[in-house]
Amino acid sequence: MADATSFARVDGVSVPLRAAMTGYLDRAAGHHAIQRVRRVAQEALALGLGQRVLDAGCGLGEVARSLAVAVGSEGEVHAVDTSQVLIDEARRRLRNDPPPPESARIRYALGDVTELPFADGTFDAVRCERVLQHLAEPDRAVTELVRVTG
Protein backbone atom coordinates (compact mmCIF):
# COMPACT_ATOMS: atom_id res chain seq x y z
CA MET A 1 0.00 0.00 0.00
CA ALA A 2 1.10 3.51 -0.75
CA ASP A 3 -0.28 5.24 2.34
CA ALA A 4 1.10 8.62 3.30
CA THR A 5 -1.10 9.61 6.24
CA SER A 6 -2.40 8.01 9.41
CA PHE A 7 -5.93 8.33 8.01
CA ALA A 8 -5.01 5.60 5.56
CA ARG A 9 -4.19 3.29 8.48
CA VAL A 10 -7.41 3.49 10.51
CA ASP A 11 -7.20 -0.19 11.44
CA GLY A 12 -3.91 0.26 13.29
CA VAL A 13 -5.00 2.97 15.72
CA SER A 14 -6.65 2.76 19.13
CA VAL A 15 -10.41 2.26 19.39
CA PRO A 16 -10.98 5.83 20.68
CA LEU A 17 -9.00 7.26 17.77
CA ARG A 18 -10.95 5.07 15.32
CA ALA A 19 -14.16 6.46 16.77
CA ALA A 20 -12.83 9.99 16.35
CA MET A 21 -11.87 9.28 12.75
CA THR A 22 -15.24 7.77 11.82
CA GLY A 23 -16.95 10.64 13.63
CA TYR A 24 -14.94 13.06 11.52
CA LEU A 25 -15.98 11.23 8.34
CA ASP A 26 -19.64 11.48 9.38
CA ARG A 27 -19.34 15.20 10.14
CA ALA A 28 -17.50 15.86 6.90
CA ALA A 29 -20.16 13.97 4.92
CA GLY A 30 -22.78 16.30 6.37
CA HIS A 31 -20.90 19.49 5.49
CA HIS A 32 -22.57 21.53 2.76
CA ALA A 33 -19.37 21.77 0.70
CA ILE A 34 -18.87 17.99 0.69
CA GLN A 35 -22.53 17.46 -0.15
CA ARG A 36 -22.16 19.87 -3.07
CA VAL A 37 -19.01 18.10 -4.31
CA ARG A 38 -20.83 14.77 -4.15
CA ARG A 39 -23.89 16.10 -5.96
CA VAL A 40 -21.82 17.71 -8.75
CA ALA A 41 -19.61 14.61 -9.11
CA GLN A 42 -22.60 12.29 -9.36
CA GLU A 43 -24.22 14.54 -11.96
CA ALA A 44 -20.96 14.61 -13.94
CA LEU A 45 -20.82 10.81 -13.96
CA ALA A 46 -24.23 10.80 -15.69
CA LEU A 47 -24.82 7.22 -14.58
CA GLY A 48 -27.43 5.10 -16.26
CA LEU A 49 -29.34 2.03 -15.22
CA GLY A 50 -27.35 -1.16 -15.49
CA GLN A 51 -23.90 0.39 -15.32
CA ARG A 52 -20.95 -0.95 -13.30
CA VAL A 53 -19.36 1.56 -10.93
CA LEU A 54 -16.40 1.53 -8.55
CA ASP A 55 -16.30 3.63 -5.37
CA ALA A 56 -12.55 3.73 -4.71
CA GLY A 57 -11.81 4.61 -1.10
CA CYS A 58 -15.42 4.11 -0.02
CA GLY A 59 -14.96 4.91 3.66
CA LEU A 60 -18.28 4.56 5.46
CA GLY A 61 -20.20 3.84 2.26
CA GLU A 62 -22.42 6.89 1.75
CA VAL A 63 -21.35 7.43 -1.86
CA ALA A 64 -21.67 3.73 -2.71
CA ARG A 65 -25.28 3.88 -1.56
CA SER A 66 -26.09 6.82 -3.83
CA LEU A 67 -24.32 5.10 -6.74
CA ALA A 68 -26.43 1.98 -6.13
CA VAL A 69 -29.61 4.01 -6.48
CA ALA A 70 -28.32 5.67 -9.68
CA VAL A 71 -27.46 2.42 -11.50
CA GLY A 72 -30.54 0.52 -10.35
CA SER A 73 -31.03 -3.17 -9.68
CA GLU A 74 -29.45 -4.19 -13.00
CA GLY A 75 -26.26 -2.27 -12.19
CA GLU A 76 -23.30 -3.13 -10.00
CA VAL A 77 -21.46 -1.13 -7.38
CA HIS A 78 -18.10 -2.27 -6.05
CA ALA A 79 -16.73 -0.32 -3.11
CA VAL A 80 -13.15 -0.73 -1.88
CA ASP A 81 -11.19 0.73 0.99
CA THR A 82 -7.85 -0.08 2.64
CA SER A 83 -9.52 -0.18 6.05
CA GLN A 84 -11.33 -3.31 7.22
CA VAL A 85 -12.76 -1.21 10.07
CA LEU A 86 -14.39 1.18 7.58
CA ILE A 87 -15.57 -1.67 5.32
CA ASP A 88 -17.17 -3.41 8.32
CA GLU A 89 -18.88 -0.18 9.39
CA ALA A 90 -20.12 0.47 5.84
CA ARG A 91 -21.59 -3.06 5.73
CA ARG A 92 -23.20 -2.58 9.15
CA ARG A 93 -24.78 0.69 8.04
CA LEU A 94 -26.03 -0.91 4.84
CA ARG A 95 -27.69 -3.74 6.81
CA ASN A 96 -29.30 -1.30 9.24
CA ASP A 97 -30.49 1.16 6.58
CA PRO A 98 -30.63 -0.47 3.14
CA PRO A 99 -31.19 1.62 0.01
CA PRO A 100 -34.45 1.21 -1.93
CA PRO A 101 -35.05 -2.29 -3.36
CA GLU A 102 -34.61 -1.04 -6.93
CA SER A 103 -30.97 -0.23 -6.15
CA ALA A 104 -27.90 -2.21 -7.15
CA ARG A 105 -26.29 -4.58 -4.70
CA ILE A 106 -23.16 -3.07 -3.16
CA ARG A 107 -20.11 -5.32 -2.94
CA TYR A 108 -17.71 -4.03 -0.30
CA ALA A 109 -14.14 -5.31 -0.31
CA LEU A 110 -10.77 -4.59 1.18
CA GLY A 111 -8.58 -3.10 -1.52
CA ASP A 112 -5.77 -0.73 -2.38
CA VAL A 113 -6.49 1.92 -5.01
CA THR A 114 -2.90 1.66 -6.22
CA GLU A 115 -3.36 -2.08 -6.96
CA LEU A 116 -7.01 -2.70 -7.79
CA PRO A 117 -8.08 -6.37 -8.11
CA PHE A 118 -10.14 -5.79 -11.28
CA ALA A 119 -9.49 -6.43 -14.97
CA ASP A 120 -8.89 -3.61 -17.41
CA GLY A 121 -12.11 -1.85 -18.40
CA THR A 122 -14.27 -3.52 -15.74
CA PHE A 123 -16.23 -0.39 -14.86
CA ASP A 124 -18.27 2.18 -16.74
CA ALA A 125 -17.37 4.79 -14.14
CA VAL A 126 -15.15 5.27 -11.11
CA ARG A 127 -15.72 7.57 -8.16
CA CYS A 128 -12.88 8.57 -5.81
CA GLU A 129 -13.25 11.32 -3.22
CA ARG A 130 -10.85 12.59 -0.54
CA VAL A 131 -8.50 9.64 -1.07
CA LEU A 132 -5.58 10.78 -3.19
CA GLN A 133 -4.25 13.21 -0.58
CA HIS A 134 -3.72 10.26 1.78
CA LEU A 135 -1.48 8.38 -0.66
CA ALA A 136 2.27 8.52 -1.11
CA GLU A 137 1.80 7.79 -4.83
CA PRO A 138 -1.47 9.39 -5.97
CA ASP A 139 -0.42 9.22 -9.63
CA ARG A 140 -0.22 5.44 -9.33
CA ALA A 141 -3.79 5.36 -8.00
CA VAL A 142 -5.04 7.56 -10.84
CA THR A 143 -3.37 5.21 -13.34
CA GLU A 144 -5.22 2.28 -11.74
CA LEU A 145 -8.55 4.10 -11.74
CA VAL A 146 -8.15 4.84 -15.46
CA ARG A 147 -7.09 1.25 -16.15
CA VAL A 148 -10.24 -0.30 -14.65
CA THR A 149 -12.56 2.16 -16.41
CA GLY A 150 -13.79 1.10 -19.86
N, C-alpha and C positions, 0 to 999 in steps of 0.2 A: 504494500500500500504506500501511496505517496502522500501521507498526511503531513501537514505543516503546523497544525494548531491542535490544542487540547480538545477542541470541540469535535474533532474527527476521531477522538479516542474516548467517547462517552463511556464505553464499557469498562474502561480501566480506572475510573475514578470512584470515589466513595459514594455510597447511596445518597447522602445529603446533597452532594455536588451534582449527582445525576438528576435529582429532583429539581434542583435549581436550574439546570440546563434545560430540562423538559418544560419547566415553568416559563423560562425565557422564550422557548420556541412557541408555546401557546400564546404568550403575550405579543410576541412579534407577529404571529399569524393574525391577530386581531387588530393590528395597527392599520390605520387607513391607507398608509403608503404601500404596505405589503399587499393589502387587499386590492389596491389599484394595480400594482404590478401583476398580480395573479390574474386579474380580470383582463388586462390588456394582453398578457401573454397567451391566455387561453383563446381570446378572440383572434390573435395573430396565427395561432395554430390552425384555425378553421377546421376543426375536427369534424369528421362525418361518421355516421353510423357504420359499424363494422370495422373500423380501423384498429390497428395495433399501435399502442403507445407505451413508451417507457418513461417512468418518473425516476430519474437518476438522482439519488440523494434524497429519498422520499421522506426522511425524518419521521414525523408522527402520522403521516399519511393523508393530510387534508387535501393536497393537490391530487393525489391518486384517486380519491373519492370523486372529485369534480370531473376528472378525466373519464372515470367509469360511467358517469351520467352522460357525458358528451358522446361517447362512442357506442353507447347502448349495449343491449344484451348480446348482440352479434360481434361486438368488439372485444379487444383484450387489453388489459392494463397490467404491465409488469412494473413493480416498484422495488428498487434496490437501495440499500444503504449499507455503510460499513459497520453500523452499530446493531448488534443483536438486541440490545436493550430497546432501541428505537423501533426496530422491526416488531418486536414482541408487543410494544405499546400500541403501535399502529394496528396490529392484528386484534388486540383487545378492544380498541376503540371501534373497529369495524364490526366486531361481534356484537358489541353493546349498542351500536347505532348504525345499522346497515343502510346503505344508500337505497333508493327506490328499486323495486324488483326488475325494472326494465334496464338496469345498469349492467355494465360488464362486470365480470368477476375480477377481483384484484388479486394478483399473485405477488405476494411479498417475498423477498429473498435477500439474504446477505450477499453483498457484492461490492466490488471496488470499481468506481467509474473509470479508473485508468486501465482496467483489465476486465471488461464486461464479458460475461459468459454467453454471448449471443452471436449467431452467425451474421455475416455481412448482410445489410439490408433487411434485417428482421422487422424493423418498425417503420410505420408510416410517419411517425413523429416522435420526438424526444423532448422532454421537459426537464430542465435542470435549474434550480433556483437556490441561491445562497450556498453554493457548494464549492465552486472553484476557488474562492478566497481561502478555503481551508486546506488546499492541496499544495504540496511542494512543486508539483509538475502539472499545473492546470492545462497547459497546451497538450499534454498527453491525454488528458481526459476529454478535451474537445475533439481530438483526433478519433478517440473511441466512440464518442457520441455520433460523429459524422459517419463513421464506419458502419454502425448498426442501423442507421437510417437509410431507407431505400429511396 
